Amino acid sequence: MRFSFYRLGLWSLMLIWIVSSLSCSTGIEGTKTIKMTRAEKRENRPTPEDLLMADLVPQHLADWNIGKTFTIVDEKARLVLSPEMPMPDSVSGIKLRYAGVESRPTPDGKEETLILFFDVRNAIRYATGRAPGIATESISAVDIPMIVDDDLVESAAKLLVGKNLWTRTALWYDNEGNPIEGRKYVPVSVSAVRPGNAFFPFIIDFYDENGNAASLFMNIKNEAGIGAESRTFPALFSLADPKISYPTISPEVWELITKGEVRIGMTKEECKLSLGNPSEVDAGHNWNNLVDIWKYKDGTFLYFEDGRLSNFRH
């Protein structure tokens, strides 16, 4: 009987070892499930700003209709476009009409897709560097440098013109594209959407509450992830007044925040609203206080004691 129990014990140990080995080898059964916290789930939900712009996506080449128009927005476009006849001295603002695709052999014996456009009197081609079939399914207007899809601009205008928004950035521009001093978290009314430049496809024109005209350059999210962090609509504008979320901040401090300024005594939250997230943070303590040092890439330096700004260089 002792031998039977002994054998049973060995078989039990072997069974446990086999199940454990299988769980580890699959990487699924034996892996603990990691669940997101409620706060993390809230952060990953689309914002109202994301939802507003959800349908503003560039069409793939396969979906372009003959006659679809584009605007050249940079003089360097002549470096990537191949016209049959010489182009004018200035090409910015020229409208191009889509006329289909062609292919040509490459030196390695393969084929390359060309996109054919027409302006008023000229046939113009853009070499995609991609094979037929692949190009039509993978290329969109944002993949062609220095030109902007007029349909995208029109769609953005339908969404935004006449809308009352609040700015999230103080980096404003005048009508000629020169940077001017702007303000964060102030109400503005969108007056127009225009083709942008080589980096940002849209220019958003607006008036602030004092009637001052200004503009912002706006990017668009796409499948390649280009622009996902750089000046997309949610990074530039809010659909609601941000001050509502911060009822304890005084009007005097809000005025500083709108200008991107700080003063002694401001909280970390107030400084972050004004200057954004720091690029580097150091924490410690002195004789009696908890100390935090925030550093920014532009050289700005903030020194906090017990959560309040006590010194800075800006």
PAMI-778060 format. One record per residue (C-alpha): z, y, x. Coordinates in steps of 0.25 Angstrom, whole numbers, padded with zeros to 4 digits, always signed. Layout:
ZYX...
REM end
This chain:
+0000+0000+0000+0003+0009+0011-0010+0007+0017-0017+0010+0004-0010+0023+0003-0013+0026+0017-0028+0023+0015-0028+0032+0002-0022+0043+0010-0033+0042+0021-0044+0042+0010-0037+0054+0003-0037+0062+0017-0052+0058+0019-0056+0063+0005-0049+0076+0007-0055+0078+0021-0069+0074+0015-0068+0084+0003-0063+0095+0013-0074+0093+0022-0085+0094+0011-0078+0107+0006-0079+0113+0020-0093+0108+0023-0099+0114+0010-0093+0127+0012-0091+0129-0003-0081+0119-0009-0071+0122+0002-0073+0137+0002-0063+0146-0005-0070+0155-0015-0068+0170-0012-0067+0179-0024-0070+0194-0024-0058+0203-0028-0059+0211-0040-0061+0224-0032-0072+0217-0024-0079+0213-0037-0078+0228-0042-0084+0233-0029-0096+0223-0030-0099+0227-0044-0111+0236-0046-0107+0250-0048-0113+0259-0059-0121+0266-0048-0127+0252-0044-0130+0248-0058-0138+0261-0060-0147+0259-0049-0148+0244-0050-0162+0244-0056-0167+0254-0045-0173+0243-0036-0186+0243-0028-0198+0235-0033-0204+0224-0024-0218+0226-0020-0222+0214-0029-0218+0223-0041-0225+0236-0037-0236+0240-0047-0249+0246-0042-0248+0261-0042-0233+0261-0039-0230+0274-0031-0222+0277-0019-0218+0290-0012-0219+0291+0003-0206+0298+0008-0207+0299+0023-0218+0303+0033-0215+0291+0041-0222+0282+0030-0235+0284+0037-0229+0275+0048-0228+0263+0038-0240+0266+0029-0254+0263+0033-0264+0272+0025-0279+0270+0025-0282+0285+0027-0273+0295+0035-0261+0300+0027-0257+0314+0025-0248+0321+0035-0237+0320+0026-0235+0308+0018-0221+0310+0012-0222+0311-0003-0235+0303-0004-0236+0294-0016-0241+0280-0014-0246+0270-0024-0244+0255-0023-0258+0248-0023-0254+0234-0020-0252+0225-0007-0262+0219+0003-0260+0210+0015-0265+0210+0029-0264+0200+0041-0254+0202+0051-0256+0199+0066-0248+0186+0065-0258+0180+0054-0249+0183+0042-0251+0193+0031-0244+0207+0028-0243+0214+0015-0247+0228+0014-0243+0237+0003-0255+0246-0002-0252+0260-0007-0261+0272-0011-0259+0287-0010-0268+0297-0016-0280+0293-0006-0275+0283+0003-0272+0268+0004-0259+0265+0011-0253+0252+0016-0239+0248+0020-0238+0235+0028-0226+0227+0023-0225+0218+0035-0223+0206+0025-0231+0195+0020-0238+0195+0006-0229+0190-0005-0216+0193+0004-0219+0208+0004-0222+0209-0011-0208+0202-0014-0200+0209-0004-0205+0223-0002-0200+0235-0011-0203+0250-0010-0190+0252-0002-0196+0243+0009-0207+0252+0012-0203+0264+0021-0205+0278+0018-0210+0276+0003-0202+0277-0010-0205+0269-0023-0208+0280-0034-0203+0270-0045-0190+0269-0038-0188+0284-0038-0192+0285-0052-0182+0274-0056-0171+0281-0048-0174+0294-0055-0173+0288-0069-0160+0283-0065-0154+0295-0059-0161+0308-0063-0152+0316-0072-0140+0307-0069-0126+0313-0066-0120+0307-0053-0109+0309-0043-0113+0309-0028-0106+0300-0018-0112+0306-0005-0111+0320+0000-0124+0318+0008-0134+0326+0000-0148+0331+0003-0156+0343-0001-0170+0342-0007-0177+0341+0007-0168+0330+0011-0158+0338+0020-0143+0334+0019-0134+0344+0012-0119+0344+0010-0117+0336-0003-0104+0331-0010-0099+0318-0015-0094+0314-0029-0100+0326-0036-0109+0326-0049-0124+0327-0047-0136+0326-0057-0148+0319-0052-0161+0327-0053-0171+0319-0047-0175+0306-0038-0185+0307-0028-0191+0298-0017-0182+0298-0005-0185+0296+0010-0188+0285+0020-0173+0280+0018-0169+0283+0004-0179+0281-0007-0173+0291-0017-0169+0306-0017-0159+0309-0028-0159+0324-0032-0147+0330-0039-0139+0342-0043-0124+0343-0041-0114+0349-0050-0117+0363-0044-0132+0362-0046-0135+0359-0031-0147+0350-0029-0146+0339-0018-0152+0325-0016-0147+0311-0011-0156+0301-0004-0154+0287-0011-0157+0273-0007-0159+0260-0015-0154+0246-0014-0164+0235-0012-0164+0221-0009-0164+0223+0006-0151+0230+0005-0157+0243+0010-0150+0255+0005-0138+0247+0000-0128+0255+0007-0136+0268+0009-0137+0279-0001-0139+0271-0013-0136+0276-0027-0122+0271-0028-0119+0277-0014-0124+0291-0018-0120+0293-0032-0109+0289-0043-0112+0288-0058-0098+0293-0060-0089+0304-0055-0081+0298-0043-0069+0307-0045-0065+0299-0057-0061+0288-0048-0052+0297-0040-0044+0305-0050-0033+0308-0039-0042+0315-0030-0040+0330-0031-0052+0340-0033-0050+0346-0019-0051+0332-0012-0063+0329-0021-0070+0341-0016-0068+0337-0002-0073+0323-0005-0086+0328-0012-0088+0335+0002-0085+0324+0010-0073+0330+0016-0058+0326+0019-0045+0333+0021-0031+0330+0025-0023+0322+0014-0035+0315+0008-0033+0300+0005-0042+0289+0011-0049+0287-0003-0052+0302-0003-0058+0302+0011-0066+0290+0008-0072+0297-0004-0075+0309+0005-0080+0302+0017-0083+0288+0014-0079+0275+0020-0075+0277+0035-0082+0269+0046-0069+0265+0053-0055+0264+0049-0042+0262+0057-0028+0260+0051-0014+0261+0058-0002+0269+0057+0005+0280+0065+0020+0282+0065+0022+0283+0050+0009+0283+0043-0003+0273+0041-0015+0279+0047-0030+0277+0044-0041+0282+0052-0055+0283+0046-0068+0285+0055-0082+0288+0050-0095+0287+0057-0097+0302+0057-0084+0304+0065-0075+0308+0053-0061+0303+0056-0050+0302+0045-0035+0299+0048-0026+0295+0037-0011+0294+0037-0005+0286+0025-0018+0287+0018-0020+0302+0019-0030+0309+0028-0022+0316+0039-0033+0319+0049-0048+0319+0050-0060+0323+0057-0072+0325+0048
REM end
